């Protein structure tokens, strides 16, 4: 990378990420019956489970929560981008209203084209509820309600229907039990309640990039060249770039830029990332350490309790039976289970929201498959320096240990299994539709 810089404050995927919950939005969500939804804090902070505190007399407990949200003025750019029907709603009679793309005119789509994409997303909701008979998972009430602030749902949101079997965690008895593990010759005792569903927002411990001279923010998404973009952007635009919390509002007048990639390619890359950590203890910066929230046997014990796939790799990966491993892994992603490094699997639609209150409009979305064209257009829009800057791969497979299947091997398994492919199409439907990626042939007639 230009100048050999290492970026640690804003793009590093191996920062603290193991057991975190949703980003702190500074909001509490009150449920009928006097309970409080702690969507704003870490999953591990909420030791008093709130499950079951929704008023059973309500016709639809989920909608009762929606109707209690009060409209709040959003301070930041494009504060009127959303109508009261979809952001800070006073009344929501149909949860499908939350099934929209992140707002904005990115990818050159017209208003009518965006309307059609949003209609397709609402057909996804109907397909899940009516055809597959999926339902909202009320057990995600700790982690999955950021959509009420943001204005649109993602797969990680409680309101996004999932299979009934996802109401059960990989090890439900464990989340309430005291257990011990050893790390660095020290016994760690854990007795708190674990809420093991992924949050429907970007992890709160990473930062976004702010370019004051060019008046734009760049929102990094893991497994989308997030360790390569910072050095390139600093070279191309402004070395005085600073990082900001993903919880901070976008400044008035600033545009929002982000990069995305094909959801299938990102999924196999994320799966490879997780397996490297679980099998080899290897992170993007080298062998995992406490700086990566990796705690040896403690982390591996968490995998045993929080996933259904770890038993298949605990003593090494059987490369002759990758299909079984893939089925188990996709099951855990489908059920939105939270485990060490699972944040790499969070949808791009959830990751891209990095602000406060209603989602600010996205102005520029780069697709990695058309990166050169996108970077050139971005340079024209934001007065690039003209310096000969290059994007380099800072997390390549060549530098990683063996014993883990390659991304191409994982993709081959997917391409030969329509059942798994359809599950991924449902999980990442929003990313496919909103960012203009064609659905695989196995999914062409789903929605």
C-alpha positions as a Markdown table, in Angstrom:
| # | Residue | x | y | z |
|---|---|---|---|---|
| 1 | Unk | 0.0 | 0.0 | 0.0 |
| 2 | Unk | 1.2 | 3.6 | -0.6 |
| 3 | Unk | 3.7 | 4.6 | 1.9 |
| 4 | Unk | 3.4 | 1.2 | 3.7 |
| 5 | Unk | 0.9 | 2.6 | 6.1 |
| 6 | Unk | -1.0 | 0.3 | 8.5 |
| 7 | Unk | -4.4 | 1.4 | 9.5 |
| 8 | Unk | -5.6 | 0.3 | 12.8 |
| 9 | Unk | -8.3 | 2.6 | 13.9 |
| 10 | Unk | -10.8 | 2.2 | 11.1 |
| 11 | Unk | -10.4 | -0.8 | 8.9 |
| 12 | Unk | -8.9 | -3.6 | 10.8 |
| 13 | Unk | -11.1 | -6.6 | 10.8 |
| 14 | Unk | -9.2 | -8.3 | 13.6 |
| 15 | Unk | -10.0 | -5.7 | 16.3 |
| 16 | Unk | -12.1 | -6.7 | 19.3 |
| 17 | Unk | -15.1 | -8.5 | 17.8 |
| 18 | Unk | -15.7 | -11.7 | 19.6 |
| 19 | Unk | -18.8 | -11.4 | 21.8 |
| 20 | Unk | -20.0 | -7.9 | 21.1 |
| 21 | Unk | -23.6 | -7.0 | 20.8 |
| 22 | Unk | -25.3 | -4.2 | 18.9 |
| 23 | Unk | -23.9 | -0.7 | 18.6 |
| 24 | Unk | -24.9 | 1.7 | 21.3 |
| 25 | Unk | -27.5 | 3.9 | 19.7 |
| 26 | Unk | -28.3 | 5.7 | 23.0 |
| 27 | Unk | -31.9 | 4.5 | 22.8 |
| 28 | Unk | -34.1 | 2.3 | 24.9 |
| 29 | Unk | -37.1 | 0.5 | 23.4 |
| 30 | Unk | -40.0 | 0.0 | 25.9 |
| 31 | Unk | -42.2 | -3.0 | 25.6 |
| 32 | Unk | -45.8 | -3.3 | 26.8 |
| 33 | Unk | -45.8 | -4.6 | 30.4 |
| 34 | Unk | -43.0 | -2.3 | 31.7 |
| 35 | Unk | -40.0 | -4.1 | 30.3 |
| 36 | Unk | -37.2 | -2.3 | 28.4 |
| 37 | Unk | -35.5 | -3.4 | 25.2 |
| 38 | Unk | -31.8 | -2.9 | 25.6 |
| 39 | Unk | -31.1 | -2.8 | 21.9 |
| 40 | Unk | -28.6 | -0.1 | 22.6 |
| 41 | Unk | -26.0 | -2.0 | 24.7 |
| 42 | Unk | -23.8 | -5.0 | 24.2 |
| 43 | Unk | -25.5 | -8.4 | 24.2 |
| 44 | Unk | -23.4 | -9.4 | 27.2 |
| 45 | Unk | -24.6 | -6.4 | 29.2 |
| 46 | Unk | -28.1 | -7.5 | 29.3 |
| 47 | Unk | -27.9 | -10.1 | 32.0 |
| 48 | Unk | -31.6 | -10.0 | 32.9 |
| 49 | Unk | -33.3 | -11.7 | 29.9 |
| 50 | Unk | -36.3 | -9.7 | 28.7 |
| 51 | Unk | -37.8 | -12.7 | 26.9 |
| 52 | Unk | -41.5 | -13.1 | 27.7 |
| 53 | Unk | -42.1 | -9.6 | 29.0 |
| 54 | Unk | -44.1 | -8.6 | 25.9 |
| 55 | Unk | -47.8 | -8.2 | 26.8 |
| 56 | Unk | -49.5 | -11.4 | 25.8 |
| 57 | Unk | -52.9 | -9.7 | 25.5 |
| 58 | Unk | -51.7 | -7.7 | 22.6 |
| 59 | Unk | -52.9 | -8.9 | 19.2 |
| 60 | Unk | -49.4 | -8.7 | 17.8 |
| 61 | Unk | -46.6 | -8.0 | 20.4 |
| 62 | Unk | -44.2 | -7.0 | 17.7 |
| 63 | Unk | -46.5 | -4.4 | 16.2 |
| 64 | Unk | -47.3 | -3.1 | 19.8 |
| 65 | Unk | -43.6 | -2.3 | 20.1 |
| 66 | Unk | -43.6 | -0.5 | 16.8 |
| 67 | Unk | -46.5 | 1.7 | 17.7 |
| 68 | Unk | -44.8 | 2.9 | 20.8 |
| 69 | Unk | -41.8 | 4.4 | 18.9 |
| 70 | Unk | -42.0 | 8.2 | 19.0 |
| 71 | Unk | -41.0 | 10.3 | 16.1 |
| 72 | Unk | -37.7 | 11.9 | 16.7 |
| 73 | Unk | -36.1 | 14.7 | 14.7 |
| 74 | Unk | -32.9 | 13.5 | 13.0 |
| 75 | Unk | -30.0 | 16.0 | 13.2 |
| 76 | Unk | -27.8 | 15.5 | 10.2 |
| 77 | Unk | -27.8 | 15.6 | 6.5 |
| 78 | Unk | -30.9 | 14.5 | 4.5 |
| 79 | Unk | -33.0 | 14.6 | 7.7 |
| 80 | Unk | -36.2 | 14.5 | 5.6 |
| 81 | Unk | -35.2 | 11.6 | 3.4 |
| 82 | Unk | -37.6 | 9.2 | 5.0 |
| 83 | Unk | -41.3 | 9.6 | 5.6 |
| 84 | Unk | -43.0 | 9.1 | 8.9 |
| 85 | Unk | -44.3 | 5.8 | 7.6 |
| 86 | Unk | -40.9 | 4.2 | 7.4 |
| 87 | Unk | -38.6 | 6.0 | 9.9 |
| 88 | Unk | -39.6 | 6.7 | 13.5 |
| 89 | Unk | -43.1 | 5.5 | 12.7 |
| 90 | Unk | -46.0 | 6.5 | 15.0 |
| 91 | Unk | -48.1 | 3.7 | 13.6 |
| 92 | Unk | -47.0 | 0.6 | 11.6 |
| 93 | Unk | -49.7 | -1.8 | 10.6 |
| 94 | Unk | -47.6 | -3.9 | 8.2 |
| 95 | Unk | -44.0 | -5.0 | 9.1 |
| 96 | Unk | -43.2 | -5.3 | 5.4 |
| 97 | Unk | -42.9 | -1.5 | 5.4 |
| 98 | Unk | -39.5 | -2.0 | 6.9 |
| 99 | Unk | -38.4 | -4.1 | 3.9 |
| 100 | Unk | -36.7 | -1.5 | 1.8 |
| 101 | Unk | -33.2 | -0.8 | 0.5 |
| 102 | Unk | -30.9 | 1.7 | 2.2 |
| 103 | Unk | -32.1 | 5.0 | 0.8 |
| 104 | Unk | -30.3 | 6.9 | -1.9 |
| 105 | Unk | -29.8 | 7.2 | -5.7 |
| 106 | Unk | -26.7 | 5.1 | -5.8 |
| 107 | Unk | -25.9 | 2.8 | -8.8 |
| 108 | Unk | -27.6 | 5.3 | -11.1 |
| 109 | Unk | -31.1 | 4.0 | -10.4 |
| 110 | Unk | -34.1 | 6.2 | -11.0 |
| 111 | Unk | -36.8 | 6.7 | -8.4 |
| 112 | Unk | -39.1 | 4.3 | -10.2 |
| 113 | Unk | -36.4 | 1.6 | -10.4 |
| 114 | Unk | -35.7 | 1.9 | -6.6 |
| 115 | Unk | -39.5 | 1.6 | -6.0 |
| 116 | Unk | -39.5 | -1.6 | -8.0 |
| 117 | Unk | -36.6 | -3.0 | -6.0 |
| 118 | Unk | -38.3 | -2.1 | -2.7 |
| 119 | Unk | -41.5 | -3.9 | -4.0 |
| 120 | Unk | -39.4 | -7.0 | -4.7 |
| 121 | Unk | -38.1 | -6.8 | -1.1 |
| 122 | Unk | -41.6 | -6.7 | 0.2 |
| 123 | Unk | -42.3 | -9.8 | -2.0 |
| 124 | Unk | -39.4 | -11.4 | -0.1 |
| 125 | Unk | -41.3 | -10.7 | 3.1 |
| 126 | Unk | -44.5 | -12.2 | 1.7 |
| 127 | Unk | -42.6 | -15.2 | 0.4 |
| 128 | Unk | -41.0 | -15.9 | 3.8 |
| 129 | Unk | -44.2 | -15.4 | 5.8 |
| 130 | Unk | -46.7 | -17.0 | 3.4 |
| 131 | Unk | -44.9 | -19.6 | 1.4 |
| 132 | Unk | -42.3 | -20.7 | 3.9 |
| 133 | Unk | -44.3 | -19.8 | 7.0 |
| 134 | Unk | -41.3 | -18.3 | 8.6 |
| 135 | Unk | -41.8 | -16.0 | 11.6 |
| 136 | Unk | -40.2 | -13.2 | 13.6 |
| 137 | Unk | -37.8 | -14.4 | 16.3 |
| 138 | Unk | -38.9 | -12.6 | 19.4 |
| 139 | Unk | -35.7 | -13.9 | 21.1 |
| 140 | Unk | -33.8 | -11.4 | 19.0 |
| 141 | Unk | -35.4 | -8.6 | 21.0 |
| 142 | Unk | -32.1 | -7.7 | 22.6 |
| 143 | Unk | -30.0 | -7.5 | 19.5 |
| 144 | Unk | -32.3 | -7.1 | 16.5 |
| 145 | Unk | -34.2 | -3.8 | 16.8 |
| 146 | Unk | -31.9 | -1.2 | 15.4 |
| 147 | Unk | -34.2 | -1.1 | 12.4 |
| 148 | Unk | -36.6 | 1.0 | 14.4 |
| 149 | Unk | -34.0 | 3.8 | 14.5 |
| 150 | Unk | -32.6 | 3.2 | 11.1 |
| 151 | Unk | -35.8 | 3.0 | 9.2 |
| 152 | Unk | -35.3 | -0.3 | 7.3 |
| 153 | Unk | -34.9 | -3.9 | 8.4 |
| 154 | Unk | -32.1 | -6.3 | 7.5 |
| 155 | Unk | -31.8 | -10.1 | 7.9 |
| 156 | Unk | -30.4 | -9.6 | 11.4 |
| 157 | Unk | -33.5 | -7.7 | 12.5 |
| 158 | Unk | -36.0 | -9.3 | 14.7 |
| 159 | Unk | -38.8 | -8.4 | 12.3 |
| 160 | Unk | -37.1 | -10.4 | 9.4 |
| 161 | Unk | -38.9 | -13.8 | 9.3 |
| 162 | Unk | -36.7 | -16.9 | 9.9 |
| 163 | Unk | -37.3 | -20.6 | 10.2 |
| 164 | Unk | -39.1 | -21.8 | 13.4 |
| 165 | Unk | -36.1 | -23.9 | 14.5 |
| 166 | Unk | -34.1 | -20.7 | 14.8 |
| 167 | Unk | -36.0 | -20.0 | 18.0 |
| 168 | Unk | -33.6 | -22.4 | 19.6 |
| 169 | Unk | -29.9 | -21.7 | 20.0 |
| 170 | Unk | -27.2 | -24.3 | 19.3 |
| 171 | Unk | -27.0 | -25.0 | 23.1 |
| 172 | Unk | -29.9 | -23.4 | 24.9 |
| 173 | Unk | -29.1 | -24.8 | 28.3 |
| 174 | Unk | -25.6 | -23.4 | 28.3 |
| 175 | Unk | -26.7 | -19.8 | 28.0 |
| 176 | Unk | -28.0 | -19.8 | 31.6 |
| 177 | Unk | -25.3 | -22.0 | 33.2 |
| 178 | Unk | -22.1 | -21.2 | 34.9 |
| 179 | Unk | -19.1 | -22.6 | 33.0 |
| 180 | Unk | -15.4 | -22.3 | 33.1 |
| 181 | Unk | -12.5 | -22.3 | 30.6 |
| 182 | Unk | -8.8 | -21.7 | 30.8 |
| 183 | Unk | -6.8 | -18.9 | 29.1 |
| 184 | Unk | -3.1 | -18.2 | 29.7 |
| 185 | Unk | -3.1 | -20.5 | 32.8 |
| 186 | Unk | -6.0 | -18.6 | 34.2 |
| 187 | Unk | -9.5 | -20.0 | 34.9 |
| 188 | Unk | -12.2 | -17.9 | 33.5 |
| 189 | Unk | -15.6 | -18.3 | 35.1 |
| 190 | Unk | -18.7 | -17.1 | 33.3 |
| 191 | Unk | -22.2 | -17.1 | 34.8 |
| 192 | Unk | -24.0 | -14.4 | 32.9 |
| 193 | Unk | -26.9 | -15.0 | 30.4 |
| 194 | Unk | -25.7 | -15.0 | 26.8 |
| 195 | Unk | -27.8 | -13.5 | 24.1 |
| 196 | Unk | -26.4 | -15.2 | 21.1 |
| 197 | Unk | -28.0 | -13.6 | 18.1 |
| 198 | Unk | -26.1 | -11.2 | 15.8 |
| 199 | Unk | -27.0 | -7.5 | 16.1 |
| 200 | Unk | -28.7 | -5.8 | 13.1 |
| 201 | Unk | -26.1 | -3.1 | 12.8 |
| 202 | Unk | -22.4 | -2.5 | 12.2 |
| 203 | Unk | -20.2 | -3.5 | 15.2 |
| 204 | Unk | -19.9 | -0.5 | 17.5 |
| 205 | Unk | -16.1 | -0.9 | 18.0 |
| 206 | Unk | -15.1 | 0.0 | 14.4 |
| 207 | Unk | -14.8 | 3.4 | 12.9 |
| 208 | Unk | -15.7 | 5.1 | 9.6 |
| 209 | Unk | -13.4 | 7.4 | 7.6 |
| 210 | Unk | -14.2 | 11.1 | 7.4 |
| 211 | Unk | -12.6 | 13.3 | 4.7 |
| 212 | Unk | -13.1 | 17.0 | 5.7 |
| 213 | Unk | -11.4 | 18.4 | 2.7 |
| 214 | Unk | -13.6 | 16.5 | 0.3 |
| 215 | Unk | -16.7 | 16.4 | 2.4 |
| 216 | Unk | -17.5 | 12.7 | 2.3 |
| 217 | Unk | -17.5 | 9.7 | 4.6 |
| 218 | Unk | -16.4 | 6.2 | 3.6 |
| 219 | Unk | -18.2 | 3.4 | 5.3 |
| 220 | Unk | -16.1 | 0.2 | 5.5 |
| 221 | Unk | -17.7 | -3.2 | 5.2 |
| 222 | Unk | -15.8 | -6.3 | 6.4 |
| 223 | Unk | -14.8 | -8.7 | 3.6 |
| 224 | Unk | -15.1 | -5.9 | 1.1 |
| 225 | Unk | -11.5 | -4.8 | 0.9 |
| 226 | Unk | -11.9 | -3.1 | 4.3 |
| 227 | Unk | -8.2 | -3.5 | 5.1 |
| 228 | Unk | -7.2 | -2.2 | 1.7 |
| 229 | Unk | -9.4 | 0.9 | 1.2 |
| 230 | Unk | -8.0 | 3.1 | 4.1 |
| 231 | Unk | -4.5 | 3.3 | 2.7 |
| 232 | Unk | -5.7 | 3.9 | -0.8 |
| 233 | Unk | -8.1 | 6.6 | 0.2 |
| 234 | Unk | -5.6 | 8.4 | 2.4 |
| 235 | Unk | -3.2 | 8.5 | -0.6 |
| 236 | Unk | -5.8 | 9.5 | -3.2 |
| 237 | Unk | -7.7 | 12.1 | -1.2 |
| 238 | Unk | -6.4 | 13.4 | 2.1 |
| 239 | Unk | -3.8 | 12.1 | 4.6 |
| 240 | Unk | -5.5 | 14.3 | 7.2 |
| 241 | Unk | -8.5 | 11.9 | 7.1 |
| 242 | Unk | -9.8 | 11.1 | 10.6 |
| 243 | Unk | -11.8 | 8.3 | 12.0 |
| 244 | Unk | -15.2 | 8.7 | 13.7 |
| 245 | Unk | -17.4 | 6.4 | 15.6 |
| 246 | Unk | -20.0 | 4.6 | 13.5 |
| 247 | Unk | -22.6 | 6.0 | 16.0 |
| 248 | Unk | -21.9 | 9.6 | 15.0 |
| 249 | Unk | -24.3 | 11.4 | 12.6 |
| 250 | Unk | -23.1 | 12.2 | 9.1 |
| 251 | Unk | -22.2 | 15.9 | 9.1 |
| 252 | Unk | -24.4 | 18.3 | 7.1 |
| 253 | Unk | -23.4 | 18.6 | 3.5 |
| 254 | Unk | -21.3 | 15.4 | 3.5 |
| 255 | Unk | -21.9 | 12.6 | 1.1 |
| 256 | Unk | -21.7 | 8.9 | 2.0 |
| 257 | Unk | -19.6 | 6.4 | 0.0 |
| 258 | Unk | -19.3 | 2.7 | 0.5 |
| 259 | Unk | -18.1 | -0.4 | -1.4 |
| 260 | Unk | -20.0 | -3.7 | -1.8 |
| 261 | Unk | -19.4 | -7.1 | -3.4 |
| 262 | Unk | -21.3 | -10.1 | -4.7 |
| 263 | Unk | -23.0 | -11.6 | -1.6 |
| 264 | Unk | -21.9 | -15.2 | -2.5 |
| 265 | Unk | -18.2 | -14.2 | -2.9 |
| 266 | Unk | -18.4 | -12.3 | 0.3 |
| 267 | Unk | -20.0 | -15.2 | 2.1 |
| 268 | Unk | -17.3 | -17.8 | 1.1 |
| 269 | Unk | -14.6 | -15.2 | 2.0 |
| 270 | Unk | -16.2 | -14.7 | 5.4 |
| 271 | Unk | -16.6 | -18.4 | 6.0 |
| 272 | Unk | -12.9 | -18.9 | 5.2 |
| 273 | Unk | -12.1 | -16.1 | 7.6 |
| 274 | Unk | -14.0 | -17.8 | 10.4 |
| 275 | Unk | -12.5 | -21.2 | 9.7 |
| 276 | Unk | -9.0 | -19.8 | 9.8 |
| 277 | Unk | -9.7 | -18.4 | 13.3 |
| 278 | Unk | -11.4 | -21.6 | 14.5 |
| 279 | Unk | -9.0 | -24.1 | 13.0 |
| 280 | Unk | -5.7 | -22.3 | 12.9 |
| 281 | Unk | -6.1 | -19.5 | 15.3 |
| 282 | Unk | -5.1 | -17.2 | 12.5 |
| 283 | Unk | -6.3 | -13.6 | 12.0 |
| 284 | Unk | -5.7 | -11.0 | 9.2 |
| 285 | Unk | -2.7 | -9.6 | 11.0 |
| 286 | Unk | -1.2 | -13.0 | 11.9 |
| 287 | Unk | -1.8 | -15.6 | 14.6 |
| 288 | Unk | -4.7 | -14.4 | 16.7 |
| 289 | Unk | -4.0 | -12.8 | 20.1 |
| 290 | Unk | -5.9 | -11.1 | 22.8 |
| 291 | Unk | -5.9 | -7.9 | 20.7 |
| 292 | Unk | -8.2 | -9.8 | 18.3 |
| 293 | Unk | -10.4 | -10.8 | 21.2 |
| 294 | Unk | -9.0 | -14.3 | 20.8 |
| 295 | Unk | -8.5 | -16.2 | 24.1 |
| 296 | Unk | -7.4 | -19.6 | 23.1 |
| 297 | Unk | -9.4 | -22.4 | 24.7 |
| 298 | Unk | -12.0 | -19.9 | 26.0 |
| 299 | Unk | -12.8 | -18.8 | 22.4 |
| 300 | Unk | -12.9 | -22.4 | 21.2 |
| 301 | Unk | -15.2 | -23.4 | 24.1 |
| 302 | Unk | -17.5 | -20.6 | 23.0 |
| 303 | Unk | -17.6 | -22.1 | 19.5 |
| 304 | Unk | -18.6 | -25.4 | 20.9 |
| 305 | Unk | -21.7 | -23.9 | 22.6 |
| 306 | Unk | -22.6 | -21.2 | 20.1 |
| 307 | Unk | -22.5 | -23.1 | 16.8 |
| 308 | Unk | -23.5 | -26.4 | 15.3 |
| 309 | Unk | -20.5 | -26.5 | 12.9 |
| 310 | Unk | -17.5 | -26.4 | 15.2 |
| 311 | Unk | -17.7 | -30.1 | 16.2 |
| 312 | Unk | -17.0 | -30.8 | 12.5 |
| 313 | Unk | -13.7 | -28.9 | 12.5 |
| 314 | Unk | -12.5 | -29.3 | 16.1 |
| 315 | Unk | -10.0 | -32.0 | 15.1 |
| 316 | Unk | -9.4 | -30.7 | 11.6 |
| 317 | Unk | -11.4 | -30.2 | 8.5 |
| 318 | Unk | -12.5 | -33.2 | 6.5 |
| 319 | Unk | -12.0 | -31.9 | 3.0 |
| 320 | Unk | -13.9 | -35.0 | 1.6 |
| 321 | Unk | -17.1 | -33.9 | 3.4 |
| 322 | Unk | -17.3 | -30.2 | 3.0 |
| 323 | Unk | -21.0 | -30.5 | 2.2 |
| 324 | Unk | -21.9 | -31.4 | 5.7 |
| 325 | Unk | -19.8 | -28.6 | 7.1 |
| 326 | Unk | -21.3 | -26.1 | 4.7 |
| 327 | Unk | -24.9 | -27.2 | 5.7 |
| 328 | Unk | -24.1 | -26.7 | 9.4 |
| 329 | Unk | -22.4 | -23.4 | 8.8 |
| 330 | Unk | -25.3 | -22.0 | 6.7 |
| 331 | Unk | -27.8 | -23.2 | 9.3 |
| 332 | Unk | -26.1 | -21.1 | 11.9 |
| 333 | Unk | -26.0 | -18.0 | 9.6 |
| 334 | Unk | -29.6 | -18.6 | 8.7 |
| 335 | Unk | -30.5 | -18.6 | 12.4 |
| 336 | Unk | -28.4 | -15.5 | 12.9 |
| 337 | Unk | -26.3 | -17.1 | 15.7 |
| 338 | Unk | -23.7 | -14.9 | 17.2 |
| 339 | Unk | -20.2 | -16.4 | 17.7 |
| 340 | Unk | -16.6 | -15.3 | 17.5 |
| 341 | Unk | -15.9 | -13.5 | 14.2 |
| 342 | Unk | -19.6 | -13.9 | 13.1 |
| 343 | Unk | -19.7 | -10.2 | 12.4 |
| 344 | Unk | -17.9 | -10.9 | 9.0 |
| 345 | Unk | -21.2 | -12.5 | 8.0 |
| 346 | Unk | -23.5 | -9.6 | 8.8 |
| 347 | Unk | -25.3 | -8.4 | 5.7 |
| 348 | Unk | -23.8 | -5.5 | 3.8 |
| 349 | Unk | -27.2 | -3.7 | 4.1 |
| 350 | Unk | -26.8 | -3.7 | 7.9 |
| 351 | Unk | -23.0 | -2.9 | 7.8 |
| 352 | Unk | -23.5 | 0.1 | 5.6 |
| 353 | Unk | -25.6 | 2.1 | 8.2 |
| 354 | Unk | -23.1 | 4.1 | 10.1 |
| 355 | Unk | -24.7 | 7.1 | 11.6 |
| 356 | Unk | -27.4 | 8.3 | 14.1 |
| 357 | Unk | -31.1 | 8.1 | 13.7 |
| 358 | Unk | -32.6 | 7.6 | 10.2 |
| 359 | Unk | -30.3 | 6.2 | 7.6 |
| 360 | Unk | -28.6 | 9.0 | 5.6 |
| 361 | Unk | -28.9 | 8.6 | 1.9 |
| 362 | Unk | -26.1 | 6.7 | 0.2 |
| 363 | Unk | -24.5 | 8.8 | -2.6 |
| 364 | Unk | -21.9 | 6.5 | -4.1 |
| 365 | Unk | -21.7 | 2.7 | -3.9 |
| 366 | Unk | -18.7 | 1.0 | -5.5 |
| 367 | Unk | -18.9 | -2.6 | -6.5 |
| 368 | Unk | -15.7 | -4.5 | -6.2 |
| 369 | Unk | -16.4 | -6.3 | -9.5 |
| 370 | Unk | -16.3 | -2.9 | -11.3 |
| 371 | Unk | -13.7 | -1.3 | -9.0 |
| 372 | Unk | -11.6 | 0.6 | -11.5 |
| 373 | Unk | -14.6 | 2.3 | -13.1 |
| 374 | Unk | -16.1 | 3.1 | -9.6 |
| 375 | Unk | -12.8 | 4.6 | -8.3 |
| 376 | Unk | -12.5 | 6.8 | -11.4 |
| 377 | Unk | -16.1 | 8.1 | -11.0 |
| 378 | Unk | -15.4 | 8.7 | -7.3 |
| 379 | Unk | -12.2 | 10.6 | -8.2 |
| 380 | Unk | -14.1 | 12.9 | -10.5 |
| 381 | Unk | -16.8 | 13.5 | -7.9 |
| 382 | Unk | -14.5 | 14.3 | -5.0 |
| 383 | Unk | -11.5 | 16.0 | -6.6 |
| 384 | Unk | -8.9 | 13.3 | -6.1 |
| 385 | Unk | -5.3 | 14.3 | -5.7 |
| 386 | Unk | -4.2 | 12.6 | -9.0 |
| 387 | Unk | -1.5 | 10.8 | -7.1 |
| 388 | Unk | -0.6 | 7.4 | -8.6 |
| 389 | Unk | -2.3 | 5.4 | -5.8 |
| 390 | Unk | -3.1 | 1.7 | -6.0 |
| 391 | Unk | -5.4 | -0.7 | -4.1 |
| 392 | Unk | -3.5 | -3.7 | -2.8 |
| 393 | Unk | -4.6 | -7.0 | -1.3 |
| 394 | Unk | -3.7 | -6.9 | 2.4 |
| 395 | Unk | -5.5 | -10.1 | 3.4 |
| 396 | Unk | -4.6 | -12.6 | 0.7 |
| 397 | Unk | -5.0 | -16.4 | 1.0 |
| 398 | Unk | -1.4 | -17.0 | 0.1 |
| 399 | Unk | -0.2 | -15.8 | 3.5 |
| 400 | Unk | -2.6 | -18.0 | 5.5 |
| 401 | Unk | -1.9 | -21.5 | 7.0 |
| 402 | Unk | -3.4 | -24.6 | 5.3 |
| 403 | Unk | -5.9 | -27.0 | 6.7 |
| 404 | Unk | -8.8 | -24.8 | 5.7 |
| 405 | Unk | -10.7 | -25.2 | 2.4 |
| 406 | Unk | -10.1 | -22.6 | -0.2 |
| 407 | Unk | -12.8 | -20.1 | -1.2 |
| 408 | Unk | -13.0 | -21.7 | -4.6 |
| 409 | Unk | -13.6 | -25.1 | -3.0 |
| 410 | Unk | -16.4 | -23.6 | -0.8 |
| 411 | Unk | -18.0 | -21.9 | -3.8 |
| 412 | Unk | -18.0 | -25.2 | -5.8 |
| 413 | Unk | -19.9 | -26.9 | -3.0 |
| 414 | Unk | -22.5 | -24.1 | -3.1 |
| 415 | Unk | -22.9 | -24.3 | -6.8 |
| 416 | Unk | -23.7 | -28.0 | -6.7 |
| 417 | Unk | -26.3 | -27.7 | -3.9 |
| 418 | Unk | -29.5 | -25.8 | -4.8 |
| 419 | Unk | -30.9 | -26.1 | -1.2 |
| 420 | Unk | -27.9 | -24.3 | 0.3 |
| 421 | Unk | -27.8 | -21.8 | -2.5 |
| 422 | Unk | -31.5 | -20.9 | -1.9 |
| 423 | Unk | -30.9 | -20.4 | 1.8 |
| 424 | Unk | -28.1 | -17.9 | 1.1 |
| 425 | Unk | -30.3 | -16.1 | -1.4 |
| 426 | Unk | -32.9 | -15.6 | 1.3 |
| 427 | Unk | -30.3 | -14.5 | 3.9 |
| 428 | Unk | -28.6 | -12.1 | 1.5 |
| 429 | Unk | -31.7 | -11.2 | -0.6 |
| 430 | Unk | -31.5 | -7.5 | 0.4 |
| 431 | Unk | -27.8 | -7.3 | -0.7 |
| 432 | Unk | -28.5 | -9.0 | -4.0 |
| 433 | Unk | -31.5 | -6.8 | -4.8 |
| 434 | Unk | -30.4 | -3.4 | -3.4 |
| 435 | Unk | -26.8 | -3.5 | -4.8 |
| 436 | Unk | -27.8 | -4.8 | -8.2 |
| 437 | Unk | -26.5 | -8.4 | -8.2 |
| 438 | Unk | -28.2 | -11.1 | -10.2 |
| 439 | Unk | -29.6 | -13.9 | -8.3 |
| 440 | Unk | -28.0 | -17.4 | -8.9 |
| 441 | Unk | -30.0 | -19.7 | -11.3 |
| 442 | Unk | -31.1 | -21.8 | -8.4 |
| 443 | Unk | -32.9 | -18.7 | -6.9 |
| 444 | Unk | -34.3 | -17.1 | -10.0 |
| 445 | Unk | -37.9 | -18.1 | -9.2 |
| 446 | Unk | -37.9 | -17.4 | -5.5 |
| 447 | Unk | -39.1 | -13.8 | -5.4 |
